[in-house]
Amino acid sequence: MSPKPRIDFAVPLQNAALPPRSRDRFAPRLVQGPQGELVSTHNQRQLRLRGIEPTDVAALQRCFVRLSPEEIRRRFLHAMSELPTPMAQRLCQIDPALETALVLVDETVKPAEIRGVGRIHVDDAADNAEFSVLVEHDWGRLGLGALLMQRLVDDCRHRGLAEIWGYVLQENRPMLDLCRELCFVRRQHANEPGTTQISLRL
């Protein structure tokens, strides 16, 4: 069996191959547009990929409500019963110099709903960025997590950063599997039992 090819993130996303697992599941097709990109999945579901906006507060809170306690813990690394409005406002009003936040928006329902979020926070002193990715369970296994991760890696490369990294619970197998496919390196986090640090040198 030939070794699995390394993903080249320097190639523009529209021409880059998605990881094999996602490609096998008919990863999204992208169509450029003035308000972002239209994402079409193999089962004809459509989402819009765009930057987060200050007006997304209510949609972000509704997305949080739809998450299971397990999904919340995997994303925030601890239990939360709600996403307080001040926190949601902060997450929707980013500093472009230090942050990128992308959302996958379902415009087929009213009001439009956020189905996935990917973001980075840049540490200029360390020349790296911490990432986080979340996709609603009902929209999983369609390559959307891989799409968000590729865009975040692309953004870090565009910024000229040396590394992208994040903390992942060891029980979060889908995220660990995805990052392994994207050639991230996994390290145990001694100060946080049950947590793994994953990173990709850019």
N, C-alpha and C positions, 0 to 999 in steps of 0.2 A: 504494500500500500504506500503510495507516495505521501510525503509529509504535507500537512495542511498549509496552504500558502498564507503568507503574512499579508494583512490588509494594508494597502498604501493609502493613508489618509491625506497625502499631499494632492491626490487626484481630486478634482472637483466632484462633489457628491453625486451630481447627475450622471457622471461617467464611472463612478467607483462601484466595485462589486461589494454587495453586502455580505456579511459573514454567512457561511454555508447554511447554518441552521435556519437563519431568517430567510435566506433565498429559497430554501426548500419549502418554506411555508408561504411562498408567494409574497415576498416583501413588497412594501408600498411602491406605487408608481407616482412620480412627482410631476406636476405641471406648474410652471412658473406663472405668476399673476401679480397684479399691482398690490394686492393686499396680502402677499405671502405666497405660499405654494399649496396647491390642492393635492392632497394625498389620497390615492385610490387604492384600497386593499383588494385582494383576490375575490372577496365575497361582496364586492360592490359597495362597501361602506366608504364614506368620504369624510375627510377631516381637512381643516386648513392649518397649516404649519406657519406660525408667525411669532413675532416677538410679543412678550407679555405687555399689557397696557394697564394704566391706572384704573380703567373702567372694568377690569376683570375681577375686582374684589369679590363681588357676589358670586360669580361663577366659580371662582377658586374655592370659596367656602362651601358651595354646593358639591363640588368635586370631593372635598374633604369628607363631607357627610356620607358620601357613597362608599368610602373606603372602609374595609373591615379593620378591626383592631390590629390584626396581624400586619396588614398593609401599612397602617399608620406607624407601627413600631419599626417596620423595615425601613421606612422612609426617614422617620425622625429619630430613630434609635431609642425611643422611649414612648411610653403610652401618652396619648392625648385624647381628650374627649371632644374637643372642638378646636376650630381654628379661629382664635379671637380676631375681631375686626382690625385692631391696630396691627397685629401680626400679618394679616392678609394684605392690609394696605402697604405695609413695608415690603412684602414679597412682590407686590405689583408695581411698586415705584422704585425702579432700580437706578443705580448709578452706572451708566454705560462704560465709564472708564474702568470700573472694577467688577462689573457683573454683566452676564448675559443670561437671559431667561427666555426660553422658548415654550410655547404652548401648542397643543394639538386641539383644535376647536371643532366641535360637532355643530355645524350650522343647519343640519337637517331637522333640528328640534328648536322650539321657541320656549323660553329664551335659549340661546346658544349655550352649549355646555363644554367645559374643558375636560378632555379625556386623558391628557398626558402633559407632563411638565418636565423640562430639563433645564438645569441652570448651572452656572459656574460662578465662583467668587474668587477673584484674583488677589494673590498676595505678591505685590511687586517686589518686596524685599527678598522673598524666597524664589522669585521667578517661576511661580507655579500657580495653579488654580485648583480649588476643590470643586468637585462636581456632585450633583444629585440628579437622579432620574426617577420618574414615577409614571406608570401607565395603569389606568384602571383595569381591574381584573377582566371585565367583560371585553376589553379591547386588547388583551394580551395575546401572545403567540402569533402576532401578525407582522413582526419585524419593526414595530413602532419604537420599542426601546433601543434597538440597534440604530434606527434612524436618528433619534435624539442624541445618542452617544456620538455618532459620527459627526453630527453638526457641532456638538460641543468641542470635540477634538479639533475639528476644522477651525473653529473660532480661536482656540488656544494657539494653534499654529499661526493663524493670521496675526495674532497679537505678539508672536515671537517668543512665547513662553517655552520653558524647558521641560515642563512636566504637567500632567493632569493627574489628579489623585482623588480618592474618596474613601470613606469608611463604609463597610458593608457587614451586616450581621452574617456570621458563618452559616446560619440556617437559611439565608436568602439565596438558595441555589440558582434560581433563574438569573439574578444579577451577576453572581459569580461565574456562571457558565458563559453569559454574554461577554463579560470582561475578559475571560480566558480566550474566547474566540477573537477578541480584538487585540490580543497580545499584551494585555496588562500583566504586571508582575504582582503576585500576591505575597503579603507579609503579615505575620501574626502581630496583633496589637497587644503588647504585654500589659499595658495599663487598663485595658478594657476587655476583660474575658468575654469570649464569644463574638468578638469583633475582629474583622480583618481589614487591613489597609491595602488597597490596590492602587497601582500607579502605572502610568505609561510615560516613558521618556519620549519627548517630541523632537 
